[in-house]
Amino acid sequence: MQEVFFFVLAAFTVAAALLVVLDRNIVHSAVALIFSFCGVAGIYVLLDAEFLAAVQVLIYVGGITILLLFAIMLTTRIAARTAIFNEQAGLSALIVLGITAILVYASVTGIHVAGKAPPPVETAPALGRLLLTTHVLPFEVASVLLLAAMVGAIILARRE
Amino acid sequence: MIPLSYYLVLGAVLFGIGMFGVLTRRNAIAILMAIELMLNAVNVNFIALSRYLPNSTLDGQVFAIFVITVAAAEAAVGLAIVLGLYRNFHTVNVDEINLMKW
């Protein structure tokens, strides 16, 4: 049963991701990106990471894609019929296929987990505890990074 | 239980699609979207390994949270740069913005 869910979600995610990269209309790409993020959130639920699934929907679907759509509306002429790929598309496809093949081969044959996976735990309380004990320094650095990004974005985007 | 390799293969495929987008798209915003796809693929791998490795704590998920944080910061700054580019060049196609290219 779980496998059926996995294959449906994976096919959905990959199809949406292909649409993001290949669609001529960039607004369609952004909408497909929303679906791809939702599919990945479903994968997280299958992996018993329900807190991260919620974060994925809140930040990626609710935040980043809306920001991307704003930027698209402010900059791109949707009707423009120009090439969407640059001239290195063929070579890039070759290289990407090669690297993906290597990664898939390594994933299938190279990794053997010794021992059984631990039983699922409730992740949100455990994550909160980890963030404020073991990982408190990266946590604080991330807050400084967000502040710097916010100030930087305001300064870059404002008109003098 | 689903084998770990299924998740890793999904991550690899998503990463490949994102990399193709980064290498070939001309629109800067499309490139940012492809980068987000690649970061998502990395997160899938982090969370799958954090779930499947024996004796694992939730460190993989904490890493995924940091990746999401950095992705959000990157999107904000990247889009601000794209807006600045559009204001100066009236295009967001990266192959036409070659002022500093020799």
Interface residues (C-beta under 8 A of the other chain):
Chain A: Q2 E3 F6 A10 T13 V14 A17 L18 V20 V21 I26 S29 A30 L33 S36 F37 V40 I43 Y44 L46 L47 D48 A49 F51 L52 V55 Q56 I59 Y60 G63 I64 L67 L68 F70 A71 I72 L74 T75 T76 T82 A83 I84 F85 N86 Q88 A89 S92 A93 I95 V96 L97 I99 T100 L103 V104 S107 V108 I111 V113 A114 G115 K116 A117 P118 P120 V121 T123 A126 L127 L130 L131 T134 H135 P138 A142 L145 L146 A148 A149 M150 G152 A153 I154 L156 A157 R159
Chain B: M1 I2 L4 S5 Y6 Y7 L8 V9 L10 G11 A12 V13 L14 F15 G16 I17 G18 M19 F20 G21 L23 T24 R25 R26 N27 I29 A30 L32 M33 A34 E36 L37 N40 N43 V44 I47 A48 S50 R51 Y52 L53 P54 N55 S56 T57 L58 D59 Q61 V62 A64 I65 F66 I68 T69 V70 A71 A72 A73 E74 A75 A76 V77 L79 A80 I81 V82 L83 G84 Y86 R87 V92 N93 D95
